[in-house]
Amino acid sequence: MIINHNFYMKLALDEAWKYQGFTYPNPAVGCAILSPSREILAVEAHHRSGEAHAEVNALKSAYYKLTNDAYILSLETSADIHAYLINNHNNMFNNCSLYTTLEPCSHYGKTPSCASLISELSFKDVYVGSYDTNKKAQNGNTILQKNGVKVVSEILHNECENLLFPFKKFLEGRFVFFKWAQRLNATTDDGIISSHESRVDVHKMRDVCDLLVIGGNSVRVDRPTLDARLVDGKAPDILIISRDKEFDRNIPLFNVKNRKVFVEDNFSKLSEYKNIMIEGTSKMYELSREYVDLYLCYLAPTFGGSSGFDNINDKFDILNVRQADEDIIMWMKRI
């Protein structure tokens, strides 16, 4: 039987991209688990730093599907899920296959080692997209192989590297992404554009980013708060790019507790932060282009407004596209 390994890795990739931007300082990772007959038992992802890794979430879902044992669904910590699986698996994962976008971790940090757990559960083979270059967690493939698990690496390697790109930028120094919302006619003005679900996404990203950058005119016109209230999260520090340093200090963003607000006419503050989101439209796009690593667009299926991205001829490589509620969400790299 010819097996399309790319198909199963693509399932894991698409699931992981749903959480890109939420997992800092961890990487976004996806995982799929298949039965010996190639039935898809689970497709899961890592959701948030400190919580279970993608492999553990997938094992949790697969275990429930095979046993209907709802108790495992009540377990939240990775350590508890690990322990329950080890004590109750009854060899049900023998000869199963696992696809993961990133080499399973080898160390016990905030969560136990995924490589050790997969070995303990007697998987037949593991298919890996990217190697883990983080010295604290790498060499999980070696643990699997020493325990008799067949490991095949570099499945959809380039696509998995694209998913891992923000994490590698964190390790090197900083990651900067530019986010905007627009309508089908490319307008970005005149009120709320994106859906509630998309705005929740953005608030999840604000909750984990260190710094949010915005233009002075947007602050004066929109009078925003720029917090993460939709997810009850923390508010990032703010860098306002403006030649004019005078602002109405009653604008909500200036009155958020435990936040620093900088007003500068340059981007030098970026060097002091690691996970940075820039929000804006065409003017901010032009000003920040030399600093931005990836672009994130929320495309609403509407017309309206009067101004937006004009006279910009850039092209992009679309790394991932998905639909959430009404909107199309695209992660892109400028080419």
C-alpha positions as CSV (number, residue, x, y, z in Angstrom):
1,M,0.0,0.0,0.0
2,I,1.3,3.4,-1.0
3,I,1.0,5.8,1.9
4,N,0.8,9.5,1.4
5,H,2.8,10.8,4.3
6,N,2.5,14.4,3.1
7,F,-1.3,14.2,3.5
8,Y,-1.1,13.3,7.2
9,M,1.6,15.9,7.9
10,K,-0.5,18.5,6.2
11,L,-3.3,17.7,8.6
12,A,-0.9,18.4,11.5
13,L,0.4,21.6,9.9
14,D,-3.0,23.1,9.3
15,E,-4.0,22.4,12.9
16,A,-0.8,24.0,14.2
17,W,-1.3,27.2,12.1
18,K,-4.5,27.8,14.0
19,Y,-2.4,28.5,17.1
20,Q,0.4,30.4,15.5
21,G,0.9,33.6,17.5
22,F,-0.6,32.1,20.7
23,T,2.2,29.8,21.9
24,Y,5.1,32.2,22.6
25,P,7.7,31.5,23.8
26,N,7.0,27.9,22.6
27,P,6.7,27.0,18.9
28,A,3.4,26.2,17.2
29,V,3.4,22.4,16.7
30,G,0.8,20.0,15.2
31,C,0.4,16.3,15.5
32,A,-1.7,13.5,13.9
33,I,-2.1,9.9,15.1
34,L,-3.1,7.0,12.9
35,S,-4.2,3.5,13.8
36,P,-2.5,0.5,12.2
37,S,-5.2,0.4,9.6
38,R,-4.5,4.2,8.9
39,E,-7.6,5.4,10.5
40,I,-7.1,9.0,11.8
41,L,-7.5,8.8,15.5
42,A,-6.6,12.4,16.4
43,V,-5.3,15.7,14.9
44,E,-4.2,18.2,17.6
45,A,-1.8,21.1,18.3
46,H,0.0,22.8,21.1
47,H,-2.3,25.6,22.3
48,R,-0.4,27.7,24.8
49,S,3.0,27.8,26.5
50,G,3.1,25.7,29.7
51,E,0.2,23.5,28.6
52,A,0.4,20.1,26.9
53,H,2.4,19.7,23.8
54,A,0.8,18.8,20.5
55,E,1.7,15.1,20.8
56,V,0.2,14.9,24.3
57,N,-3.0,16.6,23.2
58,A,-3.3,14.2,20.2
59,L,-2.6,11.1,22.5
60,K,-5.3,12.4,24.9
61,S,-7.8,12.6,22.0
62,A,-6.8,9.3,20.5
63,Y,-7.0,7.5,23.8
64,Y,-10.6,8.8,24.4
65,K,-11.6,7.8,20.9
66,L,-10.3,4.3,21.4
67,T,-11.7,3.8,25.0
68,N,-14.5,6.3,25.5
69,D,-12.9,6.8,28.9
70,A,-14.0,10.4,29.6
71,Y,-11.8,10.7,32.7
72,I,-8.8,11.6,30.6
73,L,-10.7,14.6,29.2
74,S,-10.8,16.1,32.7
75,L,-7.0,16.1,33.0
76,E,-5.4,19.4,32.2
77,T,-1.7,19.3,33.1
78,S,0.7,17.5,30.8
79,A,2.2,15.5,33.7
80,D,-1.2,14.1,34.7
81,I,-2.0,13.2,31.1
82,H,1.4,11.5,30.7
83,A,0.9,9.5,33.9
84,Y,-2.6,8.4,33.0
85,L,-1.6,7.2,29.6
86,I,1.3,5.3,30.9
87,N,-0.8,3.6,33.5
88,N,-3.8,2.8,31.3
89,H,-2.8,2.5,27.7
90,N,-2.9,-1.4,27.7
91,N,-0.8,-1.5,24.5
92,M,-3.6,0.2,22.4
93,F,-1.0,2.3,20.6
94,N,1.1,-0.7,19.4
95,N,1.8,-0.3,15.7
96,C,0.2,3.1,15.5
97,S,1.8,5.9,13.6
98,L,2.4,9.5,14.7
99,Y,3.1,12.6,12.5
100,T,4.5,15.7,14.2
101,T,5.6,18.9,12.6
102,L,8.5,19.2,15.1
103,E,10.8,16.6,16.6
104,P,9.3,15.4,19.9
105,C,11.0,17.0,22.9
106,S,13.6,15.1,24.9
107,H,13.7,16.9,28.2
108,Y,11.5,17.4,31.3
109,G,10.8,21.1,31.5
110,K,7.3,22.6,32.1
111,T,6.1,19.4,30.7
112,P,7.5,15.8,30.6
113,S,9.4,14.4,27.6
114,C,7.1,13.7,24.6
115,A,9.8,11.4,23.1
116,S,9.9,9.3,26.2
117,L,6.1,9.0,26.4
118,I,5.8,8.0,22.7
119,S,8.4,5.3,23.3
120,E,6.6,4.0,26.4
121,L,3.4,3.6,24.4
122,S,5.2,1.4,21.7
123,F,4.4,3.4,18.6
124,K,5.6,1.7,15.4
125,D,6.8,4.7,13.5
126,V,7.0,8.5,13.9
127,Y,7.2,11.0,11.0
128,V,8.8,14.3,11.7
129,G,8.8,17.5,9.8
130,S,11.5,19.8,11.4
131,Y,14.4,19.0,13.7
132,D,14.3,20.7,17.1
133,T,17.3,23.1,17.3
134,N,16.6,24.2,20.8
135,K,19.4,22.7,22.8
136,K,17.2,22.1,25.9
137,A,14.7,20.0,23.9
138,Q,16.5,18.5,20.9
139,N,17.4,14.8,20.2
140,G,14.0,13.4,20.8
141,N,14.4,11.4,17.6
142,T,17.4,9.7,19.2
143,I,15.3,8.6,22.2
144,L,12.7,7.2,19.9
145,Q,15.2,5.2,17.8
146,K,16.9,3.8,20.9
147,N,13.5,2.5,22.0
148,G,12.9,0.7,18.7
149,V,10.6,3.3,17.1
150,K,11.1,3.9,13.4
151,V,11.7,7.6,12.7
152,V,11.4,9.2,9.3
153,S,12.4,12.8,9.2
154,E,11.9,15.9,6.9
155,I,8.3,15.1,5.8
156,L,7.1,18.4,4.3
157,H,10.3,19.9,5.7
158,N,10.0,23.3,4.1
159,E,6.4,23.7,5.2
160,C,7.2,22.7,8.7
161,E,10.2,25.1,8.7
162,N,7.8,27.9,7.8
163,L,5.6,27.0,10.8
164,L,8.7,27.0,13.0
165,F,10.1,30.2,11.7
166,P,8.7,32.5,14.4
167,F,10.2,30.3,17.1
168,K,13.6,30.3,15.5
169,K,13.4,34.1,15.4
170,F,12.6,34.1,19.1
171,L,15.7,32.0,19.7
172,E,17.9,34.3,17.6
173,G,16.6,37.6,19.1
174,R,13.1,38.8,18.2
175,F,10.1,38.1,16.0
176,V,8.1,40.9,14.4
177,F,4.8,40.5,12.6
178,F,2.5,43.0,11.0
179,K,-1.2,42.4,11.4
180,W,-4.1,44.2,9.7
181,A,-7.7,43.7,8.8
182,Q,-9.2,44.6,5.4
183,R,-12.3,44.2,3.3
184,L,-12.5,42.7,-0.2
185,N,-11.9,46.1,-1.7
186,A,-8.7,46.5,0.4
187,T,-10.2,49.2,2.6
188,T,-9.1,49.4,6.2
189,D,-11.0,52.4,7.6
190,D,-14.5,53.2,8.8
191,G,-15.1,51.1,11.9
192,I,-14.8,47.4,12.9
193,I,-13.9,45.2,9.9
194,S,-13.1,41.6,11.2
195,S,-15.5,39.2,12.9
196,H,-15.7,38.6,16.7
197,E,-13.7,35.3,16.4
198,S,-10.9,37.1,14.5
199,R,-10.8,39.8,17.2
200,V,-10.5,37.1,19.8
201,D,-7.6,35.7,17.9
202,V,-5.8,39.1,18.0
203,H,-6.4,39.5,21.7
204,K,-4.8,36.1,22.3
205,M,-1.8,37.3,20.4
206,R,-1.7,40.6,22.4
207,D,-1.8,38.5,25.6
208,V,1.5,36.8,24.7
209,C,3.3,39.6,22.8
210,D,5.8,41.8,24.6
211,L,5.3,45.0,22.5
212,L,2.5,46.3,20.3
213,V,3.4,49.0,17.8
214,I,0.9,51.5,16.3
215,G,0.9,54.8,14.5
216,G,0.1,58.1,16.2
217,N,-2.7,59.0,13.8
218,S,-4.5,55.7,14.6
219,V,-4.2,56.5,18.3
220,R,-5.7,60.0,17.9
221,V,-8.5,58.9,15.6
222,D,-9.5,55.5,17.0
223,R,-8.7,56.2,20.7
224,P,-8.0,52.5,21.3
225,T,-7.3,50.5,24.5
226,L,-5.1,47.8,22.8
227,D,-5.5,45.3,25.5
228,A,-6.5,41.6,25.6
229,R,-9.8,41.9,27.4
230,L,-11.6,39.5,25.1
231,V,-9.5,36.7,26.6
232,D,-8.9,38.2,30.0
233,G,-5.3,38.5,29.1
234,K,-2.4,40.9,29.9
235,A,-1.9,44.1,27.9
236,P,1.4,44.5,26.1
237,D,3.6,47.5,26.2
238,I,2.9,50.1,23.5
239,L,5.2,51.9,21.1
240,I,3.5,54.8,19.3
241,I,5.3,55.9,16.2
242,S,4.8,59.6,15.9
243,R,6.7,62.8,15.2
244,D,4.3,64.7,17.4
245,K,4.7,63.6,21.0
246,E,1.5,65.3,22.3
247,F,-1.5,63.0,23.0
248,D,-4.7,63.2,24.9
249,R,-3.8,61.1,27.9
250,N,-7.4,60.2,28.5
251,I,-7.1,57.9,25.5
252,P,-7.7,54.4,27.1
253,L,-4.4,52.9,26.1
254,F,-2.5,55.3,28.3
255,N,-4.5,54.2,31.4
256,V,-3.9,50.4,31.4
257,K,-2.2,49.2,34.6
258,N,1.3,47.6,34.5
259,R,1.9,48.8,30.9
260,K,4.7,51.0,29.5
261,V,3.8,53.4,26.7
262,F,6.5,54.9,24.5
263,V,6.1,57.7,22.0
264,E,9.0,57.7,19.5
265,D,9.7,58.7,15.9
266,N,11.7,55.5,15.2
267,F,11.7,51.8,15.9
268,S,14.8,51.5,18.1
269,K,12.6,50.2,21.0
270,L,12.1,46.9,19.1
271,S,15.6,45.9,20.2
272,E,14.4,45.6,23.8
273,Y,11.6,43.1,23.0
274,K,11.3,39.6,21.6
275,N,7.7,39.0,20.4
276,I,6.4,42.1,18.7
277,M,3.1,42.8,16.9
278,I,2.7,45.8,14.6
279,E,-0.9,46.9,13.9
280,G,-1.6,49.4,11.1
281,T,-2.4,50.0,7.5
282,S,-0.6,51.4,4.5
283,K,1.5,54.1,6.1
284,M,2.7,51.9,9.0
285,Y,3.3,49.1,6.5
286,E,5.8,51.3,4.6
287,L,7.4,52.6,7.7
288,S,8.0,49.2,9.3
289,R,8.8,47.0,6.2
290,E,12.5,46.6,7.1
291,Y,11.7,45.2,10.5
292,V,8.8,42.8,9.7
293,D,9.4,39.0,9.5
294,L,5.8,37.8,8.7
295,Y,2.5,39.4,7.8
296,L,-1.0,38.4,9.1
297,C,-4.1,39.5,7.2
298,Y,-7.7,39.2,8.3
299,L,-9.8,39.4,5.1
300,A,-13.5,40.1,5.7
301,P,-16.0,39.2,3.0
302,T,-17.5,42.7,2.8
303,F,-17.1,45.9,0.8
304,G,-17.2,49.4,2.3
305,G,-14.9,52.1,3.6
306,S,-13.0,54.5,1.5
307,S,-9.2,54.1,2.0
308,G,-6.7,51.4,2.5
309,F,-3.6,49.9,0.9
310,D,-2.9,52.1,-2.1
311,N,0.1,52.2,-4.5
312,I,1.8,49.2,-2.9
313,N,3.1,46.6,-5.3
314,D,4.6,44.0,-3.0
315,K,4.1,40.3,-3.5
316,F,3.7,37.6,-0.9
317,D,4.2,33.9,-0.3
318,I,1.1,32.6,1.5
319,L,2.4,30.3,4.2
320,N,-1.1,29.3,5.5
321,V,-4.6,30.3,4.8
322,R,-7.8,29.3,6.7
323,Q,-11.3,30.4,7.4
324,A,-12.4,31.3,10.9
325,D,-16.1,32.3,11.2
326,E,-16.6,34.8,8.4
327,D,-13.0,35.8,7.7
328,I,-10.1,34.5,5.7
329,I,-6.9,34.5,7.7
330,M,-3.5,34.5,5.9
331,W,0.0,34.2,7.3
332,M,2.4,35.5,4.6
333,K,6.0,36.4,3.9
334,R,6.9,39.2,1.6
335,I,9.0,38.1,-1.4
